[in-house]
Amino acid sequence: MNAFLAPLAGGALIGASAALLLLANGRIAGISGIVGGLLGPASRDWAWRVAFLVGLFAGPALFRATAGHWPQIRIDASWPMLVGAGLLVGFGTRLGSGCTSGHGVCGLARLSPRSLAAVATFMAAAIVTVFLVRHGLVR
């Protein structure tokens, strides 16, 4: 039952935090936009961006404090593959004017047609990638 409840609770917390940020600040909880706002020219809205990112990094520590161990993470890819994937994700984020959190969580909730197109593209690319990797066509 925990295999069902933990992801459900995590999804509910993500949705609640995205809704709270939108209602309280009028801002979209898209990670690429939040980080991009910190890396761009100095702006007056840096405090909420830093607080949001601190909250993301505090999540595993909170997990450890409550569960007594760190979350299990397993990555089977090599460093060159991870670097290449990260660069492709960054390129896609700029090309798509947002990331999966901004389009998938917030944009779909706002019924944005642009976000619907972006999420359909993300999902199609993910399905093709998993198919190619699982069938040994790409290593």
C-alpha positions in Angstrom: 0.0 0.0 0.0 3.0 2.3 0.7 4.0 2.0 -3.0 0.7 3.7 -3.8 0.3 6.2 -1.0 3.9 7.7 -1.1 3.6 8.7 -4.8 0.1 9.9 -4.3 1.2 12.1 -1.4 4.2 13.4 -3.4 2.0 14.3 -6.3 -0.5 16.1 -4.0 2.3 18.1 -2.4 3.7 19.1 -5.8 0.2 20.2 -7.0 -0.4 22.1 -3.7 2.9 23.9 -3.9 2.3 24.9 -7.5 -1.2 26.1 -6.7 0.1 28.0 -3.6 2.8 29.7 -5.6 0.4 30.7 -8.3 -2.3 32.0 -5.8 0.2 33.7 -3.4 2.7 35.2 -5.9 1.0 34.9 -9.3 4.0 32.9 -10.5 4.3 29.6 -12.3 6.3 26.8 -10.5 8.4 26.0 -13.6 11.9 25.1 -12.4 13.7 26.4 -15.5 12.0 29.7 -15.2 12.7 30.0 -11.5 16.4 29.2 -12.0 16.6 31.3 -15.1 15.3 34.3 -13.1 18.2 33.9 -10.7 20.8 33.7 -13.4 19.5 36.6 -15.5 20.0 40.3 -14.7 19.4 41.3 -11.1 15.8 41.4 -10.2 13.8 42.3 -7.1 12.0 38.9 -7.0 15.0 36.7 -6.1 13.9 35.9 -2.5 11.0 33.6 -3.4 13.1 32.0 -6.1 15.8 31.1 -3.6 13.2 29.9 -1.1 11.6 27.6 -3.7 15.0 26.1 -4.6 16.0 25.7 -0.9 12.7 23.8 -0.4 13.6 21.5 -3.3 17.0 20.7 -1.9 15.6 20.3 1.6 13.2 17.5 0.5 15.7 14.7 0.8 16.9 15.9 4.2 13.3 16.0 5.4 12.8 12.4 4.0 15.9 11.3 5.9 14.6 12.9 9.1 11.3 11.2 8.9 12.2 7.8 7.3 15.6 7.4 9.0 17.5 6.9 5.7 18.3 8.7 2.5 16.0 8.1 -0.5 17.2 5.3 -2.7 18.6 6.6 -6.0 19.8 4.3 -8.8 21.3 5.7 -12.0 22.5 3.2 -14.5 23.8 5.7 -17.1 27.4 6.8 -17.6 28.6 10.3 -16.8 28.9 11.2 -20.5 25.4 10.0 -21.1 24.1 12.0 -18.1 25.9 15.2 -19.3 24.6 14.7 -22.9 21.1 14.1 -21.6 21.3 17.2 -19.4 22.4 19.4 -22.3 19.6 18.1 -24.4 17.1 18.7 -21.7 18.4 22.3 -21.3 18.2 22.8 -25.0 14.6 21.5 -25.1 13.6 23.6 -22.2 14.8 26.8 -24.0 13.2 25.6 -27.3 9.9 24.8 -25.6 9.8 27.9 -23.5 9.6 25.9 -20.3 10.2 22.6 -18.6 8.1 19.6 -17.6 7.1 21.1 -14.3 6.0 24.4 -15.8 4.1 22.9 -18.7 3.1 19.6 -17.2 2.0 20.6 -13.7 1.1 24.2 -14.1 0.3 24.7 -17.8 -2.0 21.8 -18.0 -3.8 22.8 -14.9 -4.4 26.2 -16.5 -5.6 24.5 -19.7 -2.9 26.2 -21.7 -2.9 24.9 -25.4 0.9 25.6 -25.6 1.5 23.5 -22.6 -0.7 20.7 -24.0 1.4 20.7 -27.2 4.6 20.8 -25.1 3.6 17.9 -22.9 2.5 15.8 -25.9 6.0 16.4 -27.4 7.7 15.5 -24.1 5.7 12.3 -23.8 6.3 11.3 -27.4 10.0 11.8 -27.1 10.1 9.9 -23.8 8.1 7.0 -25.3 10.5 6.8 -28.3 13.6 7.0 -26.1 12.4 4.3 -23.7 11.6 2.0 -26.6 15.0 2.5 -28.3 16.9 2.0 -25.1 14.9 -1.0 -23.8 15.2 -2.8 -27.2 19.0 -2.2 -27.4 18.8 0.1 -30.3 20.6 2.9 -28.4 23.2 2.4 -25.7 
